Amino acid sequence: MKLSSPQAFRIVKYLLEHQVAYQRQIHRDLGISIGWINKVANSLYEGGIATKGKYIASAEKILREVCSKTQLDYALTAFSGLNRYLAYYITFPTVHTYTNNTEQLSQLLPKGRGPITVEVLRTDYPDILNSAKNINNFNVADSMQVVIDLFCLGSAGRDAATKLYEMMRNEQQKAT
């Protein structure tokens, strides 16, 4: 798919400007056919550039419920953590989470061939879970830890890490 066409460019620009976008809304706002919007969205999804949000949200909710029922500590990080701190639409089709018991959580999460992978991470030090914040009923790693984890994802996460870090610096400057 050629994303440099004028129509595709308008769709991509729209997605960059809107954290959550539905194809019908894009159609109404831009007057572009839903078929073309679907092709562009699928191309971005298949390239690992964008994700279909309902799947990520569902996987995160299942993770939260499993941890709550079994009293396991967890903290979302990487793109799942980023989305709690900063409105950002580009993501990985993966939920990254720290936990205090990686083996138990890995066994408890549903198995399947769905569109989302859950990466269960072992903490390098206990403060990762101890400093987690509850944001919109999800435990999220400290924003600096999220920056580090995004940066470690390579090119896919570096832009996001930079944006979150800039937001953190701006908030620090406002506070002083």
C-alpha positions in Angstrom: 0.0 0.0 0.0 1.3 3.4 -1.0 0.9 5.7 2.0 2.2 8.7 0.2 -0.9 9.3 -1.8 -2.9 12.4 -0.9 -5.9 10.4 0.5 -3.6 8.1 2.6 -1.6 11.1 3.8 -4.9 12.8 5.0 -5.9 9.6 6.9 -2.4 9.2 8.5 -2.5 12.9 9.5 -5.9 12.4 11.0 -4.7 9.4 13.0 -1.7 11.4 14.3 -4.1 14.2 15.5 -6.6 11.9 17.2 -5.7 9.4 20.0 -8.7 7.2 19.3 -10.2 7.2 15.8 -13.0 5.1 14.3 -13.2 4.5 10.6 -16.8 5.9 10.3 -15.7 9.1 12.1 -12.7 9.5 9.8 -15.1 9.0 6.9 -17.5 11.7 8.2 -14.7 14.2 8.9 -12.6 13.7 5.8 -15.1 12.4 3.2 -12.9 9.5 2.3 -14.4 6.1 1.6 -14.5 3.6 4.4 -12.9 1.0 2.1 -9.8 3.3 1.5 -9.6 4.1 5.3 -9.7 0.4 6.1 -6.9 -0.3 3.6 -4.7 2.4 5.1 -5.5 1.4 8.7 -4.8 -2.3 7.9 -1.5 -1.4 6.3 -0.5 0.6 9.4 -1.6 -2.3 11.6 0.2 -5.0 9.5 3.4 -2.9 9.6 3.3 -2.7 13.4 2.8 1.0 13.3 -0.7 1.2 14.7 -2.9 -1.1 16.6 -6.6 -1.8 16.8 -7.3 -0.3 20.2 -10.2 -2.5 21.3 -7.9 -5.5 21.4 -5.2 -3.8 23.5 -7.9 -2.4 25.9 -9.4 -5.9 26.3 -6.0 -7.6 26.9 -5.2 -4.9 29.5 -8.5 -5.4 31.3 -8.1 -9.2 31.4 -4.6 -8.7 32.8 -5.9 -6.4 35.5 -8.7 -8.8 36.4 -6.4 -11.8 36.6 -4.0 -9.9 38.9 -6.8 -8.6 41.1 -8.3 -12.1 41.6 -4.9 -13.7 42.4 -3.5 -10.7 44.3 -0.5 -10.4 42.0 1.2 -7.0 41.7 1.6 -5.7 38.2 2.5 -2.4 36.5 1.9 -1.6 32.8 4.8 -0.2 31.0 6.0 0.6 27.4 3.1 1.6 25.2 0.4 0.4 27.6 2.0 2.6 30.3 2.5 5.5 27.8 -1.2 5.6 27.0 -1.9 6.3 30.7 0.5 9.3 30.8 0.2 10.7 27.3 -2.4 10.6 24.5 -0.6 8.8 21.8 -2.1 6.5 19.1 0.9 4.7 17.6 1.6 1.6 19.6 2.7 -2.0 19.5 0.2 -4.9 19.4 1.7 -6.0 22.7 0.9 -5.3 26.3 4.1 -5.1 28.5 3.7 -5.5 32.2 5.9 -6.1 35.2 4.8 -8.5 37.9 6.0 -10.0 41.1 5.5 -13.5 39.8 6.1 -13.9 36.1 5.6 -17.7 36.0 2.2 -17.6 37.8 0.9 -14.7 35.7 2.0 -16.3 32.5 0.1 -19.5 33.4 -3.0 -17.6 34.4 -3.4 -15.4 31.3 -5.6 -16.9 28.5 -3.7 -18.6 25.8 -4.6 -18.2 22.1 -3.8 -16.9 18.8 -5.3 -13.4 19.2 -3.9 -10.2 17.8 -2.3 -9.1 21.1 0.7 -10.5 22.9 1.2 -9.9 26.6 4.8 -9.7 27.6 5.2 -10.5 31.3 8.4 -8.9 32.6 10.4 -9.7 35.7 11.4 -6.6 37.6 15.1 -5.6 37.8 14.5 -4.1 41.2 11.5 -4.0 43.6 11.0 -0.3 43.3 9.4 -0.8 39.9 6.3 -2.3 41.4 6.6 -0.2 44.6 6.5 3.1 42.7 3.6 2.1 40.4 0.7 4.5 40.2 -2.9 3.8 39.8 -4.1 5.7 36.7 -7.7 5.1 35.6 -7.9 1.9 37.6 -4.7 0.4 36.1 -1.4 0.0 37.8 1.3 1.8 35.8 5.0 1.9 36.1 6.6 5.2 37.0 6.8 7.5 34.0 10.6 7.4 33.9 10.5 3.6 33.9 8.0 3.8 31.0 10.5 6.1 29.1 13.3 3.6 29.7 11.2 0.6 28.6 10.0 2.4 25.5 13.5 3.4 24.5 14.6 -0.2 24.9 12.0 -1.3 22.3 14.2 0.3 19.6 13.0 2.6 16.9 9.3 1.7 17.5 9.5 3.1 21.0 12.1 5.9 20.8 9.8 8.5 19.4 7.2 7.7 22.1 9.9 7.8 24.8 11.0 11.2 23.6 7.5 12.6 23.7 6.8 11.3 27.2 10.2 12.6 28.5 9.5 16.0 26.9 6.1 16.1 28.7 7.7 15.2 32.0 10.3 18.0 31.6 7.6 20.5 30.7 5.6 19.5 33.8 8.8 19.9 36.0 9.4 23.3 34.6 5.9 24.4 35.2 6.1 23.2 38.8 9.2 25.3 39.5 
